[in-house]
Amino acid sequence: MSTETVHGRPDDHMRSLTVVALTSLSGIAAALVSSTLAGDAAQATVGLYPLAAAILVQLPALRLLGIDVEEFGLKDNLYVAFMTFAFWFVTWTILLTAGTAV
């Protein structure tokens, strides 16, 4: 999956969609793993490990998808971390309050 157009310039729209999709899915997947590892709120600190792993794995995954992560500045890296955290937090909160452990 390349993010270049016919003219050889990076397609910013496709780059943005790829980054948003990966951060969203990584956050949701990390929440499902957190729910499996720490089924209840008493073991909440164990649930942070999948979140940290999801954030750390994303930059190499983006590189594999053809995104030039060398261009990422502080704002882009914070965006990836925050979006992953936000999706993880919301998904895991729903799983904890619904009482469903995966």
Secondary structure, DSSP 8 states (H G I E B T S, - for coil): ---B-TTSSB-HHHHHHHHHHHHHHHHHHHHHHHHHH--SGGGGGGGHHHHHHHHHHHHHHHHHTT--GGG--HHHHHHHHHHHHHHHHHHHHHHHHHT---
